[in-house]
Amino acid sequence: MINLAVRVVGADRPGITADLMSTLAALGAELQDVEQVLVRQ
């Protein structure tokens, strides 16, 4: 098993987290923890 920490930074939009999780699941990834932070300027 390979352990990775991934950080994604970019513009927010509806469904972006769902799209990312769907892609990871399709690749067979097993998620241990998910944290989401939204910073507005």
N, C-alpha and C positions, 0 to 999 in steps of 0.2 A: 504494500500500500504506500502511496506517495501522499504526504501531507503538504498542503499549500495554504498560504494566507493570501487572499486576493483583495485588492483595494481598487474600487472603480470610482472615478471622479468624472462628472460631466453634467450637462444640463438635465434638469428633471423633466419628466413627462409621464403621463398616466400609463401604467403597465410596464414600465421599464424593469422593475424588480421581478415581476411575473415572467417577462421575456427572458431575463437572465437565468432565473431558476429553472425554467423549462429547457433552456439550452444545456445547462449543467446536468439536469436529470437525463436528457437524451444521450449525453455522453457517458452516463453511468456514474456520475459523481455522487458521493454520499456526503451530505452537509452535516456538520457537527454544530455549527453556530452561525447565526446571521445577525448582523447589527446594521441598522440603517440610520444615518444622520442626514438631516436636511438643513442646510445653512442658507438663509435668505439674505440677500444684500439689498 
